[in-house]
Amino acid sequence: MQDMCINCGKCYMTCNDSGYQAIEFDAETHLPTVTDSCTGCTLCLSVCPIPECIQMVRRTTPAAPKRGVPFDQTERFMKTRFPLLSQ
């Protein structure tokens, strides 16, 4: 990626605008750096103007969602937010 990237920032803007914010720019090289927040949605890949510049790789650790209600708290959430549904 480092040899091919033209620093257009499209991957960064798309990731940031979609709410994932998993791409940062290195202050020295101005190259995009993917953080652990990446969910593998491939939005960055779809907007990159350079073919094969971005290569998706399998995660070594599972991605923990950072939005929504945790599964173990769903019942309590439903009772407090939607009391009529839980009767």
ABEGO torsion letter per residue (X at the ends): XAAABAGAGAAAAAAAAAGAGABBBBAAAGBBBBBAABAGAGAAAAABABBGABBBBBBABBBBBABEBBAAAAAAAAAAABAAAAX
